[in-house]
């Protein structure tokens, strides 16, 4: 089962956190406190994208997934802020209000950046870290222009969810080959309106959030992460092998793993492969 817990982020923004457990058991059989895990989705994502991961985690850990500001069921303040400080402070607030510290942070893409920035700035809160397919290098202005054009190409509203799955999984011009899991991923971030299916997030707000980190490199903060850290990439993802291995070298306690037949959405593309690389790392750093 899953239960919703609202927390208050920076500036009073209401954030929806989702605890996965059956039934809720913050303490193990012996009465010992289960180690906390906070899962942070990427840009355009939502906590529900972590459901399968959270369920296997919950057998040994207290697994909570957060809808970050502007996403899912959390508030979407018209004027933001959507900068890095807001996202990091929101994550810290969730850790503290949910009593998860010292927490293991598992982040995908933008959520991974939030995770390692929190680990660098608040080492007292973080026990371990998993970075999933997020680059430390600057992506640059050209990347932001490409995203702006891509958002403008979406044929919204979609008449049906089947149309959502088909466009994002087959027809999107940026795809090199069909990706049914990508279609399913985007189907989960759509809501039915009077004129059809539209994203639950504002594309304008997503661009504003992305604008705050794509122009900068993030190597210096990565080097400040002192806790055990696993860097995971999909072989067909956005994080190349050379950069991922350099990230591991920069990290004081870094480890490397890759998942075959996975793209950027590693945990969605290959959930079994994702589990095979993450679970042993957690068993090593979070003995229960």
N, C-alpha and C positions, 0 to 999 in steps of 0.2 A: 504494500500500500504506500501511498504518498500523502503527506500532509503539508499544507501551506503554512509558513510562518512569515509574517510581515516584519521587516526590520526598517529602521530609519537610516537612510544614507545621508551624505553630506548635504547641507542646506535643507534638510527635512524631507528629501525625496523618498517616497515609499517604495521599498524594494521587496519583491516577492521571492522568498527562499522556499525551496521544496526539499523536504526531508524524506528520503526513501528508506523504508524499513517495514518489516512485517512480523509482528506489530511494532510500533515505536519502542525501541529499547536503547536508551542512551548508555546503559551499563550492561556489561556482559554477565554471564552466568555466575561468575565469582563475585560480582559486585564491582569489579574494576571498571573504570571509565574507559569506554571505547575511544580509540584515537579518532580525532575529527578529520574529515576530508571535505574541502570546499571545491566544487567544480565550477569553472568559469568558461562559458561559451565564447565563441568568436563573434565578430561583427555580423549582424543580422540573425544571429542564433537565438536560442532560448534554452532555459533549463531542461526542458523536456528532451532535448537532443542527447542529454546525458543519461536518460532513463536506464538503458541496458547496462551501462557502466556502473551507475549508482546501485543497481540491484545486486550485482555480484560483490561490489564493495561493501554493501550493508551487512553482509554476513559476519564481517570482522571489524568494520569501522562504522562510525557515525557519518553517513554520506549525505551531504547537503549540496544541492545545485542552486545557483543564484541566477535569477533574471536580472541582468545588469540594466542600469538606467537606459531608457529608450527602447528596451527590448521586452518581449514577452508580456507578462502581466504587471511589470513594474511601471512606475510613473514615467511619462515622456514629457518632461517640462519643455514648453514651447521654446524658451530661450536658453535652455541648458542649465548649467554648463555641461559640455561634453568633452572636456579636456582630460588629459592624463591624470591630473591631480584628483579630479572628481571620481574617476573610476577606481583609482587606487584607494582613496579614502572610503569609498563605498564598500570595497572588499574588506578593508580593515574593520569598518563598523559591523559588517556581517559576522566576521570572525569573533569579535568581542561580544556582540549582543547575543550570539548563539552559543557562546562559551565553547568554541571549537579549538582554542589555542592550547598548546602549540599545534598548529594545523598543517596538514599536507595540502598543498594547492595543486590542482590539476587544471591546466588551462589549454584551450585550443586557440590558435591564431591570436587575435587581439586579447582574448582572455589569458593567454599565456604571457603576453607582454605585461598585462596588469599583474599577473601572479609574480613574475620575477621582479617587477618594480616594487611590489609590496614586500617581497622577501628581502630586497636590498635596503629598503627604507625602514622596515620594522622587523628585524631578525628575531626579536623577542616573541613574535606571533607565529613564526613559521618553522616547522620541523623538517619538511622535505618538499620537493617541487618536481612536477612533471610538466615539461614544455612540449606541446604538440604542434608541430609544423608552423613555427613562427620564426621569421628572420630577424636577426639583430642588425642587419645592414639597412641603411636608408633606401626606401623604394623610389622616392623622388617625385617631382611634379608631373612627369609623363604618366606615371602610374595613376596619379589622382585624376588626370584628364581621361584616362582610359576608363576608370570607374564611373566617372560622370557620364560618359558616352554610353557605357553599358547599362547603367540605370535608366537612361533615356530610351533604350531599345526595348525595354520590357513591354509586352503587349497587354498592359493592364487596362481595364479589369479582365481577369480570366473568367470565362463562362462557367467552367467546372474545375474541380480539383484534378480531374484527369488531364485537363488542358495545362494545369500548372506542372504536373509531373512530366508531361510530354515536352513542354517547352524547355524546362530547366534540365531535363534528363536526356533530351534528344535534339531539340531544334535550336537551342541557344548557339549563336555563331561562335562563341568563344570555346565551345567544346571541340576537342579533337576526336573524341569518339563517344558513343552513348554511355551514360552513367545513370542507371536507374536509382542508385542510392542518392545521387544529387537531386533527382526529381522528388524523392521522398523527403529529403531534407527541407526543400523549399515548400513542399506541401504543408509542412508543420508550422510554417511561419506566415500562413495566409488565413484570413478571416473573411467570412461571407458578408458582403454589404448589399445594399439595395440593387446595385448595378452589376454585381458579380464578386469575384474573389480578389482581394487586394492584400498587400503585406500588412502585418500588424505593426510594423515600424514605419517611420517616416524616412524615405530615402534621402531627403535633405539633411535630416539629423544624422544619418549614417555617414554621409559625406563630411559633415562637420566633425564628427568623432574621428574619422580616419585622417582628416586634415591635420590633426594635432600630433600625429606620430609618424606619418609616412615620410616626412622630409628629414627626419633625424635618425642617426644611428644610435643603437642602444647597448653598445659593447661595454661602456664604462659601468653602467648599472648592473649588467650581467656579471661583471667581475666582482661586484660587491656581494653577490649571493653566496653565503657561506655554508648553507645547508646542502645535504645530498640532493643532486638534481639529475633527472633523466631527460635527455633530449631525444624526442621521437620524431621521425619523419616517415612519410609515405614515399615509396620509391618514385611515384609519379606526382608528388606533391609540389608545393611552392618553395620548400626549403631544400636546397641542394645538399648533396653529401659533403662536399668540401666545407661549405659554410657551417653545417651542423657539427662537423668534427672540430672546426675552429671554435665554435661555441663551447664544446666540451673541453677543449684545451684552455679556454679563458676561464671557465668555471673552476673554482678551487676544488670542488668535489663532484665533477661532472661525469656522467655516463652516457653512452650512445646506444640507440636502438633504431632499427628501421623495420617497416612493415611492408612486405611484398604485396603487389597488386592493389595498393592503396594510393589514392590521390590526396588532395588537401584535406578532405574530410575523413581522416584516418579511422577514427573510432566509429564512423558511420559506414565507411566502405568495407572495412574488414574488422568487425567487432571481435572475432575470435583471435585474429593476429594481434590486435591492439591489446587484448587481455593477456596474451602470452608474453608480451614484453613488459607490461606495466605491473602485473601481479607479482612476479619475482622481485622486482625492485621494491615494491611496497613491503613484501615479506621480509626483505633485508633491513629496511630502514625503520619499519614499524612492527617489530615483533609483538605478537599478541599472545 
